């Protein structure tokens, strides 16, 4: 998990969009606008960040990109590796919007299940429309990331097949990526993410 992950600029009619810079064998599954994101335990003065922006779901991460950078902290984006998310829960309050809450371990020295750093607590509020398209894909990719962390990259076609056959909820404004946006050359992209090699074995964190 990291603040301000690498982004790439893609020009669209009338606007420039910042997309996650993809790792090798990573694909964007969908994009969801009108999402409020909040997270705590950050290493700046307030320790919290709450803003509105665009949420991207890939086969490896949730990546939130704010509409505007935070003046104080400089935060503009945040990534949550699916393999490090825990206690995730979909909430449907009566007098508020649908939201997804959970915790995510820091992938940094002192992080992990038995490290000294506590997990970040996050919430994603879906302010516009339903989640019938987003939720099934999210939970499916989380299951894959947790169970096959070291094998998921060996099947680059599997994520795209899941997207192509995803249920489309008319009330869910998520945009499915049946084709991937133009990417920089492989040499310009960040290397594949590295997780603690013993994650899921003895639940102890090991530095990268």
Secondary structure, DSSP 8 states (H G I E B T S, - for coil): -EES--EEEEEETTEEEEEE---TT--EEEEEEEEEEEEE--SSSSSEEEEEEEEEEESSEEEEEESS--TTT---EEEEEGGGEEEEEEE--TTS--EEEEEE---STT-STTSSS--EEEEEEE-SS--TTHHHHHHHHHHHHHH-TTTGGG-HHHHHHHHHT----TT---EE-SS------GGGS-------TTTTTT------
